[in-house]
C-alpha cells in the first residue's frame, strides 16, 4: 500500500503510518534527497479513507498514527479535517496523531484552523528548522527566512499543538559554523519548542550540496567541529520553558539527551568530556 521510499520521525517507530500525501511540497533543499523520486501529490480523500479502512482490517489497535509523507499539513483544511474525523471514527482508540509540517504550510493555516485540527486530534507537528541563520537558509534553499521560521513556530505553540523541531549541525559548513550555531540557538530560544532534535549533516550523493562539496564550494566540518558547534548551539539557547532535547540520531557522533534549560550545563560537560577524550586518543594515535 505504501509508495516507497517511506520516512517517519524516529519517535514514530511504533506508529501506524498512513500515507496521505506523496513526497514533499517544497522538495528543493540542497542537502536532501529523501523525496527526489516522487512528484508531490495529495491523495484523493476517497482513496485515503479506503486505505484507513484497510489498515483497520489489518491492525486490531492503533493508538499512535503518523500522517506521511513530507508535508501532510499542506493538505487543504477541509480535507485535513475530514481525514482526522475519519481516523477517530475508524480508530476510536487512537490517542495521538502527528505529521510533518513545513514552515510554509504552517503559515498558510490560521490560528483558528490549527486549533480546530488540535480539537480533532492532531497532537504534534514536526517542523524542520535546519538553521536560524538567514545566509545558511538561503544557501540550502529552505524557502523561508528565520523570521518566517519564528512566526511558524510561534503559531503552532499558540494553537496548543505540540511542536517538535530539528536543526542540523554542520549545515553551515566551515564558513558559517559560528553564525549558524549562534543564530540557531537564538531562534530556538525565541520559539521554545516542546521538542528539539539535533541531527548531524549527512552527505547524500544525489544532491546539490554533494556537488558543492566535490567542487570545493562547501567545506564539511570534522566530527570535532560538529561537536563544538552543537555545544555552541546549546550555549545560545536561553529559555524558561521546558524543551526536551535529543541528539541521538544515527547521524550523531555523540548521543545526548536531556531537558533544557535544566540539563544544559550537564550536556555541555558531556560534550567537553568527549572532546577531551577524543583529543587524547588522537594524540596517542599520532605517537604510534
Secondary structure, DSSP 8 states (H G I E B T S, - for coil): ---SS----GGGTTSEEEE-EES-SS---TT--TTTTS--EE--HHHHHHHHHHHHHH-S--SEEEEESTTGGGS-HHHHHHHHHHHHHH-TT--EEEEE--HHHHHHS-HHHHHHHHHTTEEEEEEEEE-S-HHHHHHTT-SS-HHHHHHHHHHHHHHT-EEEEEEEETTTTTTTHHHHHHHHHHHHHHH--SEEEEEE----TTSHHHHHHHHTSS----HHHHHHHHHHHHHT---SS-EEEEE-STT-SS-EEEEETTTHHHHHHHHHHHHHHHHHHHHHHHH-
